């Protein structure tokens, strides 16, 4: 695990933390190899894996009986760093792995407020992609390039007052040039809470 160097670009909403190279290239390869050795759910437009708790996309909730077991040991090192660095006050109880092929994205959204705690973190593996954050009242919009191995942490206003989404396209603007996307895998870490 690389040392954690945080960066809060002024363009990102308050409560955002960007950590470049949160994992090493070697760890990225290990994670992708482990993830690809397991089964994917393909009932969405993208493939997903759930760990800890299963999120019900149709109900847009997690019920207390959706627990599928403790997080796998292979995914624990990053959880430990999230806690030891103070990014999370408690260990994540759920990880969702999303696979995005070129042309795939996810609609702007705020992660379920009644289901998940005050901090959301997403680790990008594989390809870069652009994330778009939009204030709920549409008064502001920010685009940011997520580099491979970077971690984006959303808390405070960034967690609760801004939507985040990945445009569904095959390339992203990088320094004024369109750069083709490749396969991207994201791991989203969340703590659980129930009404």
C-alpha positions as CSV (number, residue, x, y, z in Angstrom):
1,X,0.0,0.0,0.0
2,X,1.4,3.4,-1.0
3,X,1.5,6.1,1.6
4,X,-1.7,8.1,1.6
5,X,-1.3,11.5,0.1
6,X,-4.5,13.4,0.0
7,X,-5.4,16.1,-2.5
8,X,-8.5,18.3,-2.4
9,X,-8.7,20.0,-5.8
10,X,-10.4,23.4,-5.4
11,X,-12.8,22.5,-8.2
12,X,-14.3,19.5,-6.3
13,X,-17.2,20.1,-3.9
14,X,-16.6,20.7,-0.2
15,X,-16.2,17.3,1.5
16,X,-14.3,15.7,-1.4
17,X,-10.9,14.1,-1.0
18,X,-8.9,12.8,-3.9
19,X,-6.1,10.4,-3.3
20,X,-3.9,9.6,-6.3
21,X,-2.2,6.2,-6.4
22,X,-4.1,5.0,-3.4
23,X,-3.0,1.5,-4.4
24,X,0.1,0.4,-6.3
25,X,0.1,-1.0,-9.8
26,X,0.9,-4.4,-8.3
27,X,-2.0,-4.2,-5.9
28,X,-4.3,-3.0,-8.7
29,X,-3.4,-6.2,-10.7
30,X,-4.0,-8.4,-7.6
31,X,-7.4,-6.9,-7.0
32,X,-8.5,-7.2,-10.7
33,X,-7.3,-10.8,-10.8
34,X,-9.1,-11.7,-7.6
35,X,-12.3,-9.9,-8.7
36,X,-12.3,-11.5,-12.2
37,X,-12.0,-15.0,-10.6
38,X,-15.4,-14.6,-9.0
39,X,-19.0,-14.5,-10.3
40,X,-20.5,-11.3,-11.6
41,X,-24.2,-10.3,-11.5
42,X,-25.3,-9.2,-14.9
43,X,-28.9,-8.1,-14.3
44,X,-27.9,-4.4,-14.8
45,X,-26.4,-2.6,-17.8
46,X,-23.1,-3.2,-16.2
47,X,-21.7,-6.2,-14.2
48,X,-21.6,-5.9,-10.4
49,X,-20.4,-7.9,-7.4
50,X,-21.7,-7.3,-3.8
51,X,-19.8,-7.9,-0.6
52,X,-21.2,-7.6,2.9
53,X,-24.7,-6.5,2.0
54,X,-26.7,-6.7,-1.3
55,X,-28.1,-3.4,-2.5
56,X,-31.6,-3.8,-4.0
57,X,-31.6,-1.6,-7.2
58,X,-35.3,-1.9,-7.8
59,X,-36.2,-0.7,-4.3
60,X,-33.2,1.5,-4.0
61,X,-32.5,0.3,-0.5
62,X,-30.7,-2.3,1.6
63,X,-32.8,-4.3,4.0
64,X,-31.4,-5.7,7.3
65,X,-31.9,-9.2,5.9
66,X,-29.7,-8.6,2.8
67,X,-26.5,-9.5,4.7
68,X,-24.4,-12.0,2.7
69,X,-21.4,-12.4,5.0
70,X,-18.3,-10.6,6.2
71,X,-16.1,-8.8,3.7
72,X,-13.6,-11.1,2.1
73,X,-10.0,-11.0,3.4
74,X,-8.7,-10.1,-0.1
75,X,-10.6,-6.8,0.1
76,X,-9.7,-5.9,3.7
77,X,-6.4,-4.1,3.3
78,X,-7.9,-1.0,1.7
79,X,-10.7,-1.0,4.4
80,X,-8.0,-1.0,7.0
81,X,-6.3,2.0,5.4
82,X,-9.6,3.9,5.2
83,X,-10.0,3.5,8.9
84,X,-6.3,4.0,10.0
85,X,-6.1,7.3,8.0
86,X,-9.3,8.6,9.5
87,X,-11.2,8.8,6.2
88,X,-13.8,6.4,7.8
89,X,-14.8,6.5,11.5
90,X,-15.7,2.8,11.3
91,X,-14.9,-0.1,9.0
92,X,-16.9,-0.3,5.8
93,X,-19.6,-2.9,5.9
94,X,-20.2,-3.1,2.2
95,X,-18.3,-3.0,-1.0
96,X,-19.9,-2.9,-4.4
97,X,-17.7,-3.7,-7.4
98,X,-18.9,-2.2,-10.7
99,X,-17.4,-3.0,-14.1
100,X,-17.6,-0.3,-16.8
101,X,-16.8,-1.2,-20.4
102,X,-16.2,1.7,-22.9
103,X,-19.6,3.3,-23.5
104,X,-21.0,2.4,-20.1
105,X,-21.7,4.8,-17.2
106,X,-24.0,5.4,-14.3
107,X,-26.7,8.0,-14.0
108,X,-26.2,11.0,-11.6
109,X,-27.2,9.9,-8.1
110,X,-26.7,10.3,-4.4
111,X,-26.0,7.0,-2.6
112,X,-29.0,5.9,-0.5
113,X,-29.0,8.2,2.5
114,X,-31.1,6.0,4.8
115,X,-28.9,2.9,3.9
116,X,-25.3,4.2,4.0
117,X,-23.2,6.2,6.4
118,X,-21.7,9.7,6.0
119,X,-18.7,8.7,3.9
120,X,-18.5,7.1,0.5
121,X,-15.2,6.1,-1.2
122,X,-14.6,4.8,-4.7
123,X,-11.4,3.2,-5.9
124,X,-10.8,3.3,-9.7
125,X,-9.0,0.4,-11.3
126,X,-8.1,-0.1,-15.0
127,X,-9.0,2.8,-17.2
128,X,-9.5,6.5,-16.4
129,X,-12.9,8.0,-16.7
130,X,-14.5,11.4,-16.1
131,X,-16.9,11.8,-13.2
132,X,-19.5,14.6,-13.2
133,X,-20.7,16.1,-9.9
134,X,-23.8,18.2,-10.0
135,X,-25.3,20.2,-7.1
136,X,-28.8,19.1,-6.3
137,X,-30.2,22.5,-7.2
138,X,-28.3,22.5,-10.5
139,X,-26.5,25.7,-9.5
140,X,-23.0,24.1,-10.1
141,X,-21.4,21.3,-12.0
142,X,-17.9,19.9,-11.9
143,X,-16.1,17.4,-14.0
144,X,-13.0,15.5,-12.8
145,X,-10.9,12.8,-14.4
146,X,-10.5,9.7,-12.2
147,X,-7.1,8.2,-12.8
148,X,-6.5,4.5,-12.4
149,X,-5.6,3.6,-8.7
150,X,-7.1,6.8,-7.4
151,X,-9.6,7.0,-4.5
152,X,-12.4,9.6,-4.4
153,X,-13.9,10.1,-1.0
154,X,-17.2,12.0,-0.6
155,X,-18.4,13.3,2.8
156,X,-20.3,16.3,4.0
157,X,-21.8,18.4,1.2
158,X,-20.1,16.3,-1.5
159,X,-21.9,13.2,-0.1
160,X,-25.4,14.7,0.6
161,X,-25.8,17.8,-1.6
162,X,-24.1,16.7,-4.9
163,X,-25.0,14.0,-7.3
164,X,-22.2,12.0,-8.9
165,X,-22.3,10.1,-12.2
166,X,-20.2,8.7,-15.0
167,X,-21.2,9.7,-18.5
168,X,-21.9,6.7,-20.8
169,X,-19.3,7.3,-23.5
170,X,-16.3,5.7,-25.1
171,X,-13.8,8.5,-24.6
172,X,-13.1,11.4,-22.2
173,X,-11.4,14.8,-22.7
174,X,-7.8,14.7,-21.4
175,X,-5.8,17.9,-21.9
176,X,-7.9,18.9,-24.8
177,X,-7.7,15.5,-26.6
178,X,-10.3,12.7,-26.6
179,X,-8.7,9.7,-24.9
180,X,-10.4,6.3,-25.4
181,X,-11.7,4.5,-22.4
182,X,-10.8,1.0,-21.6
183,X,-12.4,-1.4,-19.1
184,X,-12.7,0.3,-15.7
185,X,-13.6,-1.5,-12.4
186,X,-14.6,0.6,-9.3
187,X,-14.8,-0.6,-5.7
188,X,-17.2,1.5,-3.6
189,X,-16.8,1.4,0.1
190,X,-19.7,2.2,2.4
191,X,-20.7,1.9,6.1
192,X,-24.2,0.6,6.8
193,X,-27.1,2.2,8.7
194,X,-30.7,1.2,9.0
195,X,-33.8,3.2,10.0
